[in-house]
């Protein structure tokens, strides 16, 4: 009489083999694509050195609400990372009702409109501008 293989053991064996073949195939396919299309696989170090982009430069890490309601206070407190004493935020362009006190952008819109505001992140003589769009409705 032949010993029976329990279904759970068979499942585990088949699953392990599929995982092994899947991982091996993925690695082989990536290696093939790196050789055939080298321009698609760029090292981050190369991008930083060639384009002068500094990944450690501060950026806003939270998103403001994209909508506001006429007559109600709109508030956005930008969070910057990495942040230090040398980082400065400036509100460049905004509707008249929107003000920035150095920590929070807020205001009360008085009419429906589609608008935007631009925040500048400054550090050590360098800056990046980020534009955020806002729809004000009744």
C-alpha positions in Angstrom: 0.0 0.0 0.0 1.3 3.4 -1.0 1.6 6.1 1.7 -0.8 9.0 1.0 0.5 12.5 0.9 -1.6 14.8 3.0 -3.2 17.7 1.1 -1.6 20.3 3.4 1.9 18.9 2.7 1.2 18.9 -1.0 0.0 22.5 -0.8 3.1 23.6 1.0 5.4 21.8 -1.5 3.6 23.3 -4.5 3.5 26.8 -2.9 7.3 26.7 -2.1 8.1 25.6 -5.6 6.0 28.4 -7.1 7.6 30.9 -4.9 11.1 29.7 -5.8 10.3 29.8 -9.6 8.6 33.1 -9.2 11.5 34.8 -7.4 14.1 33.2 -9.7 12.2 34.3 -12.8 11.8 37.9 -11.5 15.5 38.2 -10.8 16.4 36.8 -14.3 13.9 39.1 -16.0 15.3 42.2 -14.2 18.9 41.3 -15.1 17.8 40.8 -18.7 16.0 44.1 -18.8 18.9 45.9 -17.2 21.2 44.7 -20.0 18.7 45.3 -22.8 17.4 48.7 -21.6 20.1 50.3 -19.4 18.6 53.8 -19.7 15.6 52.6 -17.7 17.7 51.6 -14.7 19.3 54.7 -13.3 21.2 54.8 -10.0 19.9 57.5 -7.5 23.6 58.5 -6.9 23.9 59.3 -10.7 20.8 61.4 -10.7 21.9 63.4 -7.7 25.4 64.1 -9.1 24.3 64.8 -12.7 21.3 67.0 -12.0 22.4 68.6 -8.8 19.3 67.5 -6.9 19.8 67.2 -3.1 17.5 64.6 -1.6 18.1 66.0 1.8 16.6 69.4 0.8 13.5 70.1 2.8 10.1 69.4 1.3 6.5 69.7 2.4 5.4 66.3 3.6 1.6 66.8 4.1 -1.0 67.9 1.6 -3.5 70.8 2.2 -7.2 70.4 1.7 -8.0 71.1 -2.0 -11.4 72.6 -1.1 -12.7 75.4 1.0 -16.2 76.8 1.7 -17.3 80.4 1.5 -17.6 82.0 4.9 -15.7 79.1 6.7 -12.1 79.3 7.9 -9.6 77.5 5.7 -6.4 76.3 7.5 -3.3 74.5 6.5 -0.2 73.9 8.6 2.6 72.8 6.4 5.0 70.2 7.8 8.6 70.3 6.4 11.0 67.4 6.5 13.9 67.5 7.2 13.4 70.7 9.1 15.9 72.8 11.0 16.5 76.4 12.1 17.9 77.2 8.6 14.6 76.3 6.8 12.2 79.1 6.0 8.7 79.1 4.4 7.4 82.0 2.5 3.9 82.4 1.0 4.6 83.9 -2.5 1.3 84.0 -4.3 -2.1 83.6 -2.7 -5.6 85.1 -2.8 -6.1 88.2 -0.7 -8.0 86.4 2.0 -5.3 83.8 2.6 -2.4 84.8 5.1 0.6 83.0 6.5 1.8 83.7 10.0 5.0 81.7 9.7 3.4 78.5 11.0 -0.1 78.3 9.5 -1.8 79.4 6.3 -5.4 80.4 7.0 -8.2 82.7 5.9 -11.9 82.9 5.2 -12.9 83.0 1.5 -15.7 85.4 0.7 -16.7 84.2 -2.8 -16.5 81.0 -4.9 -13.4 80.6 -7.0 -10.7 78.3 -8.2 -7.3 79.6 -7.1 -3.9 78.5 -5.9 -1.2 79.5 -3.5 2.6 79.1 -3.8 4.8 78.2 -0.9 8.6 78.7 -1.1 10.9 76.5 0.9 14.2 78.3 1.5 17.4 77.0 3.0 20.9 78.3 2.8 20.3 80.4 -0.3 18.5 77.7 -2.2 14.7 77.4 -2.7 11.9 75.3 -4.1 8.5 76.6 -4.9 5.4 74.3 -4.5 2.0 75.3 -5.9 -1.2 74.1 -4.3 -4.6 74.4 -6.0 -7.8 75.2 -4.1 -11.5 75.2 -5.1 -13.8 77.5 -3.0 -17.5 76.6 -3.2 -20.7 77.7 -1.5 
